[in-house]
Amino acid sequence: MSEPNPKADLLRYLQEGRDALLWKLDGLSDYEVRRPLTPTGTNLLGLVKHVAGVELAYLGDTFGRPFFDAEPPPSWWYTEESEPNSDMWASADESREQLVGLYRQAWEHSNSTIATLALDAIGHVPWWPAERQKVTLHHILVRVIADTQRHAGHADIVRELTDGSVGYLQGKESMPPEDQAWWEGHRSRLERVAREAGG
């Protein structure tokens, strides 16, 4: 029987979400990673930019460990005056390499916070209402994992719409090993069932 290790468990699920998000960029052009495929503009590189900001804010600023301490934060940072949703898409002068690099730096910064602090360590979320600002590292870790995995799910759908690629993680696709004809038949069947159920 293995000994319980809550931090390791939480970090494992956070890292799986991180890896899934970055894998969804593999093999795509700069246009494809930026292409908005929903009415609200959801795009792959924007999701990476957003979750980088989430980690740096929640696992940095919240616990008095700001990432943007020695240098000014980017224009889309929560402390700056920026246009709505500016953390959900990459401007033309923000490269894929820059944003993926920032996300990887966020991992290091977050992992250091997680390693340094106890799960019951207290932090303060400055952008939340005063009565809710006091939080524990455990609470914030669960929140960041949920946010990361949610956006990894968005990335699954956006990537499938881009080029048909599917799967949870590289080498751990979690999909039935069927060919394109089977999937087309499966989708047609679901469409037929939906029409029958819808009257």
Beta strands, then each sheet from edge to edge (+ up, - down):
strand 1: 122-124
strand 2: 134-136
sheet 1: 1+ 2-
end
